[in-house]
Amino acid sequence: MATEQQQQQQQQPEQSTAATFRLFRPPQNTNHNEKDLPESYFTPSTADLKAAQASLAARVTALQNAPFRTQAMREADNKSRRAKYPNTTIRIRFNDRSQLEKTFPSTDKIRSVYAFVRGSLRENVKPIKFVLYQTPPKRELKVSDPDVKNLDLFELQLSPSSVLHIKFEDDNLNHLTISDLLDDSVLAHAEDFPIPPTPVEDVVPTESSSGRASGNSSTLHTLGSGGSSQQVKVPKWLKLGKK
């Protein structure tokens, strides 16, 4: 009997004692949507636009210089990136919006992630097949796929962190209301989902009709009928094109 108990403890050392994972409960505010956020939350700031322009310029330069890069140079770059991201954090998002997180060595294969997820499930759920996938676009990471199973997490472009979704072969387990899939030893470590930072209005001074700076970056002053001043909403595509 003592031997059997020791074997069971060795089978689930992480869930019971080590707690090398994190489990986040579903967000409490289920009614939260984009309408709750100010428009400035979705409007890129000046710093965002500069960063995007710099990133685009770097990509263009890299593409232009690609034919002149030797294999040794590409291998050196790859080695440098690997050294920068020795670990990969994976979050598994369940249908009830809870998320199971664990950090793996970037040299691990996807089967290590599958083994962790399966070991975290209830005993009656473990035998049921499931697939992990990314979205969007949907990209299934099947262990049976030769193009997936032979690559490590870094080569699968999951480093330094990624969110994967889970889909069970038994569709009854894929409903939003199903929340009893994880083992009690895992649920014991559940914590509240991190609250995202409150969006801050990014006010960019713009020229008003009087030529002085104005704090509203989302409107233009135009002359309506009779010469009266009116404020017209600026489309986001136009704001993105501003220099």
Sequence and secondary structure as in RCSB ss.txt:
>XXXX:A:sequence
MATEQQQQQQQQPEQSTAATFRLFRPPQNTNHNEKDLPESYFTPSTADLKAAQASLAARVTALQNAPFRTQAMRE
ADNKSRRAKYPNTTIRIRFNDRSQLEKTFPSTDKIRSVYAFVRGSLRENVKPIKFVLYQTPPKRELKVSDPDVKN
LDLFELQLSPSSVLHIKFEDDNLNHLTISDLLDDSVLAHAEDFPIPPTPVEDVVPTESSSGRASGNSSTLHTLGS
GGSSQQVKVPKWLKLGKK
>XXXX:A:secstr
 HHHHHHHHHHSHIIIII  EEEE   S TT  GGGS GGGTS  HHHHHHHHHHHHHHHHHHHHGGG  HHHHH
HHHHHHHHH  EEEEEEE TTS EEEEEEETTSBHHHHHHHHHHHB TTTTTS EEEEETTTTEE  TT HHHHT
SBTTTTT  SEEEEEEEESSGGGGSTT    B HHHHTTEE              EE TTSSEES SSEEEEE G
GG EEEEE  HHHHHT  
